[in-house]
């Protein structure tokens, strides 16, 4: 995971091409629901540090959101997956030391906090990645509960990376916008959302993003924030695999003039979206589709493209000098 590796140069090239040449085709939208559509869900706050150095103790805060009116009693379990790559012989790099608390009562319409406690042993090597899954289950309060309640669970997974230095020294490349296109919601998707069922809300924007370095940490809708909402398939925080997402639009007549200062009646009913993607190293990119009325976002992307081009050129020069020696 170095800034001028061949993989970094390749991904920079892909990013430049994808940014300058977005896909603008029409297709059916995929069907999936967002995690936050659930009445109870687990969440890691954006910007949470998911890396640490050997010989340290770490606490990862997990938010427990209960949107139900009633209180619920929960108990928490964890599972730790180990990387495929082999470490030194006889090394068992287990990092999770426990969950605190292991049980809690989540009050109705409130957010509680649970911590995943990590002990990073001094012998764990640099850039080691472990996957942790936290699962919340209903705590059996009495024997009269239905059997179906005992199978209820909510889970959240994330990668934790062991590093000898700050993440930004290992990965300086932003995530990549692989694909952006408009898509059309089917009747079920159209009428099962909070938006209306008229033709004005049938449009949606479909995007596909990836970060092969540190991995994706957060996805946030920038535009149009007041008239649309974002859903994406569940992913492990820090994943290096592609993540697909959809920006669903409400009715065209719901657009507000003050969403963006440059908004106009001509572009208010057209499919357009801007989504902010951040990786675990803090690198950020804005994936745009259509006529996004924001000079700031456009200038930001142009700056990142320029920076990526200069970095790629530097990598090529350094690589050429290395082979000429």
Secondary structure as GFF3:
##gff-version 3
##sequence-region A 1 325
A	DSSP	alpha_helix	6	20	.	.	.	ID=ss1
A	DSSP	beta_strand	26	28	.	.	.	ID=ss2
A	DSSP	three_ten_helix	35	37	.	.	.	ID=ss3
A	DSSP	beta_strand	40	43	.	.	.	ID=ss4
A	DSSP	beta_strand	51	52	.	.	.	ID=ss5
A	DSSP	beta_strand	56	66	.	.	.	ID=ss6
A	DSSP	beta_strand	72	81	.	.	.	ID=ss7
A	DSSP	beta_strand	96	100	.	.	.	ID=ss8
A	DSSP	beta_strand	103	106	.	.	.	ID=ss9
A	DSSP	beta_strand	110	120	.	.	.	ID=ss10
A	DSSP	beta_strand	128	138	.	.	.	ID=ss11
A	DSSP	three_ten_helix	147	151	.	.	.	ID=ss12
A	DSSP	beta_strand	153	162	.	.	.	ID=ss13
A	DSSP	three_ten_helix	167	169	.	.	.	ID=ss14
A	DSSP	beta_strand	176	184	.	.	.	ID=ss15
A	DSSP	alpha_helix	187	191	.	.	.	ID=ss16
A	DSSP	three_ten_helix	199	201	.	.	.	ID=ss17
A	DSSP	beta_strand	203	210	.	.	.	ID=ss18
A	DSSP	beta_strand	216	223	.	.	.	ID=ss19
A	DSSP	beta_strand	228	232	.	.	.	ID=ss20
A	DSSP	beta_strand	243	249	.	.	.	ID=ss21
A	DSSP	three_ten_helix	252	254	.	.	.	ID=ss22
A	DSSP	beta_strand	273	279	.	.	.	ID=ss23
A	DSSP	beta_strand	284	289	.	.	.	ID=ss24
A	DSSP	alpha_helix	295	324	.	.	.	ID=ss25
###
